[in-house]
Amino acid sequence: LEELEKGNALFNERKFDEALVIYQDFAAKNPNIYQIYFNIGDVFREQGEFDKANEQYLLVQAKAKEKADIILQAKALASLGEVCLRQEKLKEAGDYFTQSIALNPKDEILAYNVAEIFFGRNQTDKAIEYYQLAIEIKPEWSEPYLKIGYAYLNKGVMA
């Protein structure tokens, strides 16, 4: 795990090539810890190698499905959505985030991200629906309240 922490530190320093070597070595030595493929996918995503990133996230999704791990399946779908966002494929990103929420409906960050996508696509009613979901999941989080206000303002609702 010390090596993994070193890889994470390198990733945070944006030393992606060095982090990738550590992550891939860790994956080779620990094939049953499939969560490492998120890290590898994140490196590829940050390097703009979106196809390679998607391969890693799909691998995690398949392994998580085998283990009936709904939380990691949802996270993999969200990661695929994030890649689509980077590629400005907003419809596909929204589809991935929506599937992710369907698997893990108690994740307020996913709900918020889906709302942001819909808001960015001028689908204000859908954005409000997902901001509201984020608020229901975590009522003490202020950001969705602000954004839902912007969404209503965008609709012309001033109440």
Beta strands, then each sheet from edge to edge (+ up, - down):
end
